[in-house]
Each structure stands twice: as C-alpha cells, then as structure tokens.
C-alpha cells in the first residue's frame, strides 16, 4: 500500500511512499553516468537509422544516407576475389592436367580449389576426406574401379557412371538371383569362391566353375577385375557394398549397379580439373 513520502533517517533520501513488510523503498536516482549512457544510445540509434538501412516499408526499407548494405559489401568482396582468382582459373582452364601437376603454383591453387569443390559437391556421398561408405567408393585407398590416372578420374567426374549422359561410363552386372540366372545354391557356391580369392573362404569346384562361366568375362579369370568395364578387383579385400558372406551373396543375387551424376554442365571446366587433381591426390592415384 502506498504511504506518505518521508525522509529516510539513515540515508537522508526521500522514500517513494511504497512499503512492503516494513521495508520502505528509497527514491534513489539513477547514476549520472548511466543516464548519459542511455541518452548516448538514443542518439546513436537515431544517427544509425539516418545513415544506414533501418526501417522496413511495405515495398522495401529505408536506404540510409550512406547507402551501405552487407549484401553489397559481400558482392564487392566476391567480385574482388573472383578477379584475383581469374588469372589462375584461366591458366588452369587452358592447361592440361599433366601440366598443372608440373607447375607448383598452379598445383597449389588447384588443390585448394579442388578441396573446396569436393566439400561442396562430393562429401555427402564420399564422405569427408573421400573415405566413402557402403555403396559409395573410398577415394583414399588407391583402388579404382574405372582407373586412377588423372585422365581417367577426370572422365569419371565429367560424365559420371550409369546415368543419362551419352558419354557416361556404362556397365551392368546381371541380377543373377532376381532374373533366375543362378539358383540360390549356385549363388552360395560362387559367393564362397569370390571370398576365397581374398583368402576368406574355401572354394568348391562348383563355385570355381560358375565363376568361370558367369563372372570371369568381366572380373577376369583371376578375379582382379577390369577397369575398362568398371568390374572391381575381387582379390584385394576391398568391397563397395560390404565384404561379409551375406553382403556378397546379396550383391550377386540382386546386383547394385550404382549411379554417379555427370558433373559437366554443373561445374565449369577449370573446377572439374581441380576436382580431378584433388581426388587423384587422396589415394595417390596412378
């Protein structure tokens, strides 16, 4: 309840007339420095609103006397960076992959640009650092299905794998189980044979015979694969869709035949070259 204003005996200040449980509120003014700081913030806000974009309208916003926006500053910075990069980008566009590798300055720029392009476009499938995942090749192990030279990697990135691009790399593994080409028992036998190539199972004569008749044409008689056909090496213990017996059985039964998009048209030629050089470096290339 409000009470009458009176003088506090200890501090000598007036009270506000409010009292709670015998405690009276003093009418103590704000510190002078705080009041002036508050006034300064008001002045600053007014000046800011005059100089910079501040108030929204139905069709836009105030522009401010300076005409400054963070977007325009970013646009200017990007333009300056693009101008500084254009010299190297033009050189990379005109140079061959081999020539870029021989030029330390261009190689350093290409590695940085390729790393950036990889992070923006390839990491979702191939993982950070190209470590890969089930169904997405590991790019850091120097095991290449379509070849690991600079030119081969560039072509794979440029046109992709099993897509609508006319120059896309194409190969198709038969669905031995789904299409009834082999029985479940036969697929089990050839699965054991495939595992035996990397020392993980004991082969049977039946499995060896089926592999020779059905698989050797692409994977070769020794199982070391054929990069011209994108047929992986089955002897090195590196598996795109998993290396357990069940996973290999599933691969033979269903076939996976994964696809990779063509990056030509999505990325410019210089970026494609930088990306190829970066990917080549992850596993050492060939």
TORLUM-755066 format. One record per residue (C-alpha): x, y, z; residue in one letter; chain. Coordinates in steps of 0.1 Angstrom, whole numbers. Each point is the difference from the previous one (the first is absolute). Last residue first. Example, Ala and Ser with C-alpha at 12.3 -4.5 7.8 and 13.67 -1.06 7.14 Angstrom:
<rs>
+-------+-------+-------+------+------+
!     x !     y !     z ! code ! unit !
+-------+-------+-------+------+------+
!   137 !   -11 !    71 !    S !    A !
!   -14 !   -34 !     7 !    A !    A !
+-------+-------+-------+------+------+
</rs>
This chain:
<rs>
+-------+-------+-------+------+------+
!     x !     y !     z ! code ! unit !
+-------+-------+-------+------+------+
!   481 !  -439 !  -606 !    X !    A !
!   -18 !    19 !    27 !    X !    A !
!    16 !     7 !    33 !    X !    A !
!   -32 !    -8 !    18 !    X !    A !
!   -12 !    35 !     9 !    X !    A !
!    23 !    17 !   -26 !    X !    A !
!   -21 !   -12 !   -30 !    X !    A !
!   -31 !    14 !    17 !    X !    A !
!    17 !    35 !     2 !    X !    A !
!    13 !    -1 !   -36 !    X !    A !
!   -34 !   -11 !   -13 !    X !    A !
!   -17 !    28 !    20 !    X !    A !
!    24 !    26 !   -14 !    X !    A !
!    -7 !   -12 !   -35 !    X !    A !
!   -38 !     0 !     4 !    X !    A !
!     3 !    35 !    16 !    X !    A !
!    18 !    13 !   -31 !    X !    A !
!   -25 !   -16 !   -24 !    X !    A !
!   -30 !    16 !    17 !    X !    A !
!   -22 !   -20 !    24 !    X !    A !
!   -36 !   -10 !    -5 !    X !    A !
!     2 !    -2 !   -37 !    X !    A !
!    25 !   -29 !     3 !    X !    A !
!    -6 !   -16 !    34 !    X !    A !
!   -16 !   -32 !   -13 !    X !    A !
!   -18 !   -16 !    28 !    X !    A !
!    11 !   -33 !    16 !    X !    A !
!   -21 !   -32 !    -2 !    X !    A !
!     1 !   -33 !    19 !    X !    A !
!    -2 !   -33 !   -18 !    X !    A !
!   -13 !   -19 !    31 !    X !    A !
!    -3 !   -37 !   -11 !    X !    A !
!   -29 !   -19 !    16 !    X !    A !
!    13 !   -36 !     5 !    X !    A !
!    37 !     8 !    -5 !    X !    A !
!     0 !    30 !    23 !    X !    A !
!   -22 !   -18 !    25 !    X !    A !
!    25 !   -29 !     2 !    X !    A !
!    28 !    25 !     5 !    X !    A !
!   -18 !    16 !    29 !    X !    A !
!    -9 !   -34 !    15 !    X !    A !
!    36 !   -12 !    -2 !    X !    A !
!    13 !    32 !    15 !    X !    A !
!    19 !    24 !   -22 !    X !    A !
!   -22 !    30 !    -2 !    X !    A !
!   -15 !    19 !   -29 !    X !    A !
!    31 !    16 !   -15 !    X !    A !
!    24 !   -27 !    12 !    X !    A !
!    37 !     1 !     4 !    X !    A !
!    15 !   -34 !     9 !    X !    A !
!    26 !     2 !   -28 !    X !    A !
!   -10 !   -31 !   -21 !    X !    A !
!   -34 !    11 !   -14 !    X !    A !
!    14 !    29 !   -21 !    X !    A !
!   -30 !    20 !   -12 !    X !    A !
!   -16 !    -2 !   -35 !    X !    A !
!    -3 !    35 !   -13 !    X !    A !
!     1 !   -13 !   -35 !    X !    A !
!    33 !    15 !   -11 !    X !    A !
!    12 !    -3 !    36 !    X !    A !
!    -1 !   -38 !    -3 !    X !    A !
!     1 !   -22 !    31 !    X !    A !
!    26 !   -19 !    19 !    X !    A !
!   -21 !   -31 !     3 !    X !    A !
!    26 !   -23 !   -15 !    X !    A !
!   -22 !   -10 !   -29 !    X !    A !
!    -9 !    36 !    -8 !    X !    A !
!   -26 !    20 !    19 !    X !    A !
!   -21 !     7 !   -31 !    X !    A !
!     2 !   -32 !   -20 !    X !    A !
!    10 !   -19 !    31 !    X !    A !
!   -34 !     4 !    16 !    X !    A !
!   -25 !   -25 !   -15 !    X !    A !
!    18 !   -30 !   -14 !    X !    A !
!    33 !     2 !    20 !    X !    A !
!   -18 !    10 !    31 !    X !    A !
!   -24 !   -29 !    -4 !    X !    A !
!    28 !   -24 !    -4 !    X !    A !
!    19 !    13 !    30 !    X !    A !
!   -31 !    -2 !    22 !    X !    A !
!    -7 !   -36 !   -11 !    X !    A !
!    36 !   -10 !     7 !    X !    A !
!    -3 !    14 !    35 !    X !    A !
!    18 !    29 !    15 !    X !    A !
!    10 !     4 !    36 !    X !    A !
!    -6 !    33 !    16 !    X !    A !
!    16 !    33 !     9 !    X !    A !
!    33 !    -2 !   -20 !    X !    A !
!    -7 !    29 !   -22 !    X !    A !
!    -9 !   -21 !   -30 !    X !    A !
!   -17 !   -25 !    23 !    X !    A !
!   -27 !    26 !     7 !    X !    A !
!    -9 !    -1 !   -37 !    X !    A !
!    -1 !   -38 !     1 !    X !    A !
!   -22 !     0 !    30 !    X !    A !
!   -24 !    24 !   -18 !    X !    A !
!     1 !   -23 !   -30 !    X !    A !
!   -13 !   -29 !    20 !    X !    A !
!   -27 !    21 !    18 !    X !    A !
!   -11 !    13 !   -34 !    X !    A !
!    -2 !   -36 !   -13 !    X !    A !
!   -21 !   -11 !    30 !    X !    A !
!   -24 !    30 !    -4 !    X !    A !
!    -5 !    -9 !   -37 !    X !    A !
!    17 !    19 !   -27 !    X !    A !
!   -13 !    20 !   -30 !    X !    A !
!   -34 !     3 !    16 !    X !    A !
!    -3 !    37 !    -8 !    X !    A !
!    -2 !    10 !    37 !    X !    A !
!    29 !   -24 !     9 !    X !    A !
!    26 !     8 !   -26 !    X !    A !
!    -9 !    37 !    -2 !    X !    A !
!    25 !     6 !   -28 !    X !    A !
!    27 !    27 !     6 !    X !    A !
!    -4 !    29 !   -24 !    X !    A !
!    27 !    22 !   -14 !    X !    A !
!     0 !    36 !   -12 !    X !    A !
!    23 !    30 !     4 !    X !    A !
!   -20 !    30 !   -10 !    X !    A !
!     7 !    14 !   -35 !    X !    A !
!   -36 !     4 !   -10 !    X !    A !
!    -9 !    14 !    35 !    X !    A !
!   -32 !   -17 !    12 !    X !    A !
!    17 !   -17 !    29 !    X !    A !
!    20 !   -32 !     6 !    X !    A !
!    32 !    17 !    13 !    X !    A !
!    10 !    36 !    -2 !    X !    A !
!     9 !    21 !   -30 !    X !    A !
!    25 !    25 !    13 !    X !    A !
!     8 !   -16 !    32 !    X !    A !
!     8 !   -34 !   -16 !    X !    A !
!    18 !    17 !   -29 !    X !    A !
!    22 !    20 !    25 !    X !    A !
!     8 !   -31 !    19 !    X !    A !
!    11 !   -18 !   -31 !    X !    A !
!    21 !    30 !   -11 !    X !    A !
!    17 !     3 !    34 !    X !    A !
!     7 !   -37 !     1 !    X !    A !
!   -20 !   -21 !    25 !    X !    A !
!   -20 !   -23 !   -23 !    X !    A !
!   -37 !    -8 !    -2 !    X !    A !
!    -3 !   -22 !    31 !    X !    A !
!    29 !    17 !    19 !    X !    A !
!    17 !   -13 !    31 !    X !    A !
!    25 !    27 !    11 !    X !    A !
!   -15 !    -1 !    35 !    X !    A !
!   -10 !    37 !     4 !    X !    A !
!   -30 !     1 !   -24 !    X !    A !
!   -21 !   -24 !    20 !    X !    A !
!   -29 !    -9 !   -23 !    X !    A !
!   -36 !     7 !     9 !    X !    A !
!   -23 !   -30 !     4 !    X !    A !
!     9 !    -5 !    36 !    X !    A !
!    20 !    31 !    10 !    X !    A !
!    28 !    21 !   -14 !    X !    A !
!    32 !    12 !    17 !    X !    A !
!     3 !    29 !   -25 !    X !    A !
!    15 !    24 !    25 !    X !    A !
!   -34 !     8 !    14 !    X !    A !
!   -26 !   -25 !   -14 !    X !    A !
!    -4 !   -14 !   -35 !    X !    A !
!   -37 !     6 !    -3 !    X !    A !
!    -8 !    33 !    18 !    X !    A !
!    37 !    10 !    -3 !    X !    A !
!    -1 !     3 !   -38 !    X !    A !
!   -15 !    34 !    -9 !    X !    A !
!    10 !    28 !    24 !    X !    A !
!    29 !   -17 !    18 !    X !    A !
!    14 !   -13 !   -33 !    X !    A !
!    -3 !    34 !   -17 !    X !    A !
!    20 !    15 !    30 !    X !    A !
!    26 !   -27 !    -1 !    X !    A !
!     3 !     4 !   -38 !    X !    A !
!     5 !    38 !     3 !    X !    A !
!    28 !    -5 !    26 !    X !    A !
!    16 !   -28 !   -20 !    X !    A !
!    -2 !    21 !   -32 !    X !    A !
!    16 !    30 !    16 !    X !    A !
!    29 !   -21 !    13 !    X !    A !
!     3 !   -18 !   -33 !    X !    A !
!     0 !    33 !   -19 !    X !    A !
!    29 !    14 !    20 !    X !    A !
!    20 !   -33 !     0 !    X !    A !
!    -4 !    -4 !   -38 !    X !    A !
!     6 !   -37 !    -9 !    X !    A !
!   -34 !   -12 !    11 !    X !    A !
!   -17 !    28 !   -20 !    X !    A !
!    19 !   -11 !   -31 !    X !    A !
!   -12 !   -36 !     4 !    X !    A !
!   -36 !    11 !     4 !    X !    A !
!     3 !    20 !   -32 !    X !    A !
!     1 !    38 !     2 !    X !    A !
!   -26 !    24 !   -15 !    X !    A !
!   -25 !    -2 !    27 !    X !    A !
!    27 !     0 !    27 !    X !    A !
!    15 !    32 !   -14 !    X !    A !
!   -34 !    17 !    -1 !    X !    A !
!    -7 !   -11 !    36 !    X !    A !
!    33 !    13 !    11 !    X !    A !
!    -5 !    35 !   -15 !    X !    A !
!   -37 !     0 !    10 !    X !    A !
!     7 !    -5 !    37 !    X !    A !
!     9 !    37 !     7 !    X !    A !
!   -31 !    11 !   -20 !    X !    A !
!   -22 !   -25 !    17 !    X !    A !
!    13 !    11 !    34 !    X !    A !
!    -8 !    37 !    -9 !    X !    A !
!   -35 !    -9 !   -12 !    X !    A !
!    -6 !   -21 !    31 !    X !    A !
!    10 !    30 !    22 !    X !    A !
!   -22 !    24 !   -19 !    X !    A !
!   -30 !   -23 !     2 !    X !    A !
!     7 !    -4 !    37 !    X !    A !
!     0 !    37 !     5 !    X !    A !
!   -32 !     4 !   -20 !    X !    A !
!   -16 !   -27 !    22 !    X !    A !
!    12 !    17 !    32 !    X !    A !
!   -18 !    31 !   -11 !    X !    A !
!    11 !    36 !    -2 !    X !    A !
!   -19 !    28 !   -17 !    X !    A !
!    18 !    26 !    22 !    X !    A !
!   -30 !    22 !     4 !    X !    A !
!   -22 !   -29 !    10 !    X !    A !
!   -20 !   -23 !   -23 !    X !    A !
!   -33 !    -2 !    19 !    X !    A !
!   -18 !   -32 !    -7 !    X !    A !
!   -19 !   -19 !   -27 !    X !    A !
!   -35 !    -2 !   -14 !    X !    A !
!   -22 !     3 !    32 !    X !    A !
!    28 !    18 !    18 !    X !    A !
!    27 !   -12 !    23 !    X !    A !
!    21 !    24 !    21 !    X !    A !
!    38 !    -3 !     4 !    X !    A !
!    22 !     3 !   -30 !    X !    A !
!    30 !    21 !    12 !    X !    A !
!     8 !    37 !     5 !    X !    A !
!   -32 !    14 !    14 !    X !    A !
!    -9 !   -31 !    21 !    X !    A !
!    35 !    -1 !    13 !    X !    A !
!    -1 !    37 !    11 !    X !    A !
!   -33 !    -6 !    18 !    X !    A !
!    13 !   -31 !    17 !    X !    A !
!    32 !    17 !    11 !    X !    A !
!   -19 !    29 !    15 !    X !    A !
!   -22 !   -25 !    20 !    X !    A !
!    31 !   -19 !    10 !    X !    A !
!    16 !    33 !    12 !    X !    A !
!   -30 !     8 !    21 !    X !    A !
!     3 !   -34 !    18 !    X !    A !
!    37 !     7 !     6 !    X !    A !
!    -8 !    34 !    14 !    X !    A !
!   -25 !   -16 !    24 !    X !    A !
!    25 !   -27 !    10 !    X !    A !
!    28 !    25 !     7 !    X !    A !
!   -24 !    21 !    22 !    X !    A !
!    -8 !   -30 !    22 !    X !    A !
!   -38 !    -6 !     1 !    X !    A !
!   -20 !    19 !    26 !    X !    A !
!    -7 !   -16 !    34 !    X !    A !
!   -36 !     4 !    12 !    X !    A !
!     4 !   -25 !    29 !    X !    A !
!   -25 !   -28 !     4 !    X !    A !
!   -12 !    -8 !    35 !    X !    A !
!     3 !   -34 !    16 !    X !    A !
!   -26 !    -5 !    27 !    X !    A !
!   -16 !   -30 !   -17 !    X !    A !
!    -1 !    18 !   -33 !    X !    A !
!     0 !    39 !    -1 !    X !    A !
!    -5 !    24 !   -28 !    X !    A !
!     0 !    38 !     6 !    X !    A !
!    29 !     5 !   -23 !    X !    A !
!    24 !     8 !    29 !    X !    A !
!    20 !    31 !     2 !    X !    A !
!    37 !    -2 !     6 !    X !    A !
!    19 !     7 !    32 !    X !    A !
!    17 !   -33 !    -1 !    X !    A !
!    -6 !   -12 !    35 !    X !    A !
!   -31 !    20 !    11 !    X !    A !
!   -20 !    -5 !   -32 !    X !    A !
!   -20 !    32 !    -7 !    X !    A !
!   -37 !    -5 !    -6 !    X !    A !
!   -25 !    -6 !   -28 !    X !    A !
!   -34 !   -11 !    12 !    X !    A !
!   -10 !   -36 !    -4 !    X !    A !
!    -9 !   -20 !   -30 !    X !    A !
!   -13 !   -35 !     8 !    X !    A !
+-------+-------+-------+------+------+
</rs>
